[in-house]
Amino acid sequence: MPWVRHHDNAGHNSISVPLELEDGGRKCRGLLGRILRAVGIAGILAIAVYPARARSQELPRDDDRISAELASMGTRGTTIARARERTIIILRADSGCAAWFEDSTSDAADVFQSLHYQLVEGTAESASTVHLRVGLNAELWKNPWAAMSFENGGNNSTIRLNTHGAFFKGVSPVIGMDPQRWLQPGSAHRVLRVASYSGDTLQAQVTILLHELGHVIGRIPEDSDSWDGRSGENTAEVLRHCKDEIRMIAKNRKREGD
């Protein structure tokens, strides 16, 4: 399934949910590897069970400042803080996901913890799923972008989050686009996803944050504004290394009743 990412004129990267082409219905590596993965995932669970202890040992001093910024954003800030905490757990653990990011920079976890967040209300198009019919039997769907960041932005850079994207929303209103690319109002809604994860879920949110960290440290390449599927390829690459850790973090959240 091809994907699309929004790229704004200031040179930001962003992650968005899939661009789908519908056409009449077409729509472990050996014992050592299994042992290492099991050990890494067990480590994540251990940290997740005792998050306060892990934070007190690992967080940089300016983390309180980031927490205060998020607290000022109300309920959305609480949502970001929860996903951020789980992402930190993954990056601080002895896991394949953390090692993959550290191949790019040894202080990937510290870089992530230094990042700031900005809420973006966006335009009518960025707040909606755009639907375009192509011929008689095919149609394109472009969902709202979810997050933006600067490629190689490094420490203290900013992740911008679309308040209408899959980080915060599970569904999106649909607006039509005619062949001349004029937007037409619509009344339908469409489910938002990040890879296989439904929007507005912990799995989707952590995937988005890991994706943007990949851009901030140059671990994944910059995305363009074209509908070439590069965003989906980048997300798939993140999940290839981090899917198990994301799954275990989500399971632990259910156990905590969070």
N, C-alpha and C positions, 0 to 999 in steps of 0.2 A: 504494500500500500504506500503510495507516495505521500510525502508530507510537505508542509510549507511552513516557513518561519518568516516573521515580519522583520524587516531591517529598516530602521528609520534613517532619515537623512543626516543625522548627526553621527552615524557610524556605529550605532548600537546593534548588538545581536539580540534576538529574542527567540523564545521557544513558543510554539503554538501547536495546536492539536491537529489530527490528520487531515490532509486534503484527500478526498476519496474520489475515485473514478468509477462510476457504476455503469455497467454495460449489459443490460438485460439479465442481471443476476450474477455476472462474473465477479464477481467480487474478488565416566568421568574419566575422565581421562586417567585411568589407572588408580591403583590403591593409594599411592602417595598423595596424589591430588585430592582424593576424597578425604583422606585423613587431615590434610592441611585445611581444606575448606571447613570440615567439621570443627576443627580447633578454632578457626577464625570466627565462625558463627557462634560457637559457644562463648567466645570472648565477648562478642557483641551482646549476647544475652546477659552475661554477668555484669557488664557495664550498665545495661539498660535497667537491670533490677536495682542497681545502686547508683542512680544518676547523680545524686547530690555529692557522693564521694568523688566520682570521676570529675565533676565540674570543679570542685574545690581544689583539686590537684593540678588541673590542666588549663583552666581558663586564663587568658591573659588579663591584665589588670583593667584594660579598657572595656572588658565585656559588660560591665555594669552600665557603661554609657550606651552601648548598643541596646541593651535590655530596656533602658529608660526611653530610648527613641521608639522602640516597639510598643512600650506601654502607652505612649502618647497617641498611638494610632487606634486605640479602642479594641473592639472585638477582632478586627482584621489583624492588628498587631499581635494579639494573642494567638491567632492562627499561625502567623509567620513564626512566632517564637517557639511554638510547639514543634513545627516542622524543622526549624533551625536546630533545636535541641537534639532531635533524632538524627539529623544529618551530622552534627558534631560527634555523636556517639559512634556513628559509622566510621568517620574519618579518624577518630582517636583509637579505634580498635585495631587489633592485629588481624587485618582482613585483606582479602584480595582486592576489594574495592579501594581501601586506603592505600595499598601498595601501588595500585595503578595510578592514582593521582600523584603519589610521591615520586613516581618515575619522571614526572614533569618538574616538580619542585618538592624538596624534602619537607617544607613547612606548609604543605597544602592545607592542613587543618587550621593552622594559625591564620593563613590568608583568609580562609572561609570565615573564621570567627571575627575578623576585622571588617567584614563587609557591612555596608549600610543598606537600608531598604527604603524605597520610595513607592508610594501608591499612585497609580495613573488612572484617571477616569476614562481617558481616551475619547475617540470620535465615534460617530454612529456606526461606522464600518468596523472599528476595533471592538465594539461592544456587541457585535452580532456575527452570526454565521452567514456568509455570503453564498448564495446558491445561483449557479449558472448552468443552464441547459445547453448542451452541445449536440446539435443534430437532433435526431428523433429518439434515440435510445440511451444517450449518455448524459451525465450531469456531473458538475464539479461542485465541491463544497470547500469553502475556505473558512475555517473557524478562527475566532479571535486569538491573537497572540497572548501568551501567558506571562512571559518575563523577558526582560532585556538586560544586557550587560555589555561592557566594553571588552573587546578582545584584548588579552594581555593587560587588563586594567590593574591587576596586582592588588596589594594591600590597600585597604580603606576605600576601595571603589564601591560602586552602588549597583544593586540589583533593583530594577524597576519592575513592579508587578501590576499587571492590568487587573483592575477590580472586576472586570467582566470576563476575564479569562479563566482557564481551567484550574488555576491555583485556588480560586475562591468560588467558582461556579461549577455546577454539575450539568446544567443545561444552558442553551443559548437561544435567543430569538433568531429567526431566520429572516433575512431580507433577500429579495430576488435581484438578479442583475441581468438585464437584457443583453442581446448580442452586441449592442453598442456600448456596453459596460456602464449603463446608467443604473443606479440603484433604485429598486422598487420596494415599497413597504410590504411586509408579509405578516402573517399571524401564526405561523407554525413555530415549533421549537425543536432543537436538536441536542442530543446528548453530547457532552464534551468529554474527550478522552486524552490522556497522555500515554502513548503506546496502548497497552491493554488496560490501563488503570482509569477508572472513572474520575472525572474532574471533581475537585473539592473533597478529595480523600488524602489521607496521609501518604499513601504510596505515590500518588501523582505529585503531591507537593514536594516530597523529598527528591523525587526524580527531577523535577524542575530545578530545585536548588543545586543538585549535583551537576546537572547540565550546565547551568550558568557558571558554577565554579570552574567547570572544564574550559569555558571561554576565558574567564578571568585569569587563569594561569596558563592559557595556551595549550591545554591538553587536547582539545578538539578544535577543528578549524572554524573559521568565521563562516556564518551563514549569509546568504544573499537574500534579496527581496524577491527573487524569482521562485516559481513553483517547481523547483528542480528536485525536491525531496531531500535536500541536504540536512535540514533540521531533523527529519526522521532518522536519517543515517547516523547523525550525531547522538540522538537519543538512544538508538539501538546499540551504539558502541558503549555508552555509559551503562546501559542495562546489562550488556554482555559481561561487564566486570562487577556490577553492583546489585543485580537483581536478587540474589540470595540474601544479601544483607538488608535490602529494603523489605523483603518479605518477612524476615525475622523481626525486624523493628516493628512492623505493623502488627504481627502476632503478639508481641510483648505489650503493645499498647492495649490490645483487647483484654489481656490478662489483668492489666492494671485498672481496667474500667475507665480509662481516660477519655 
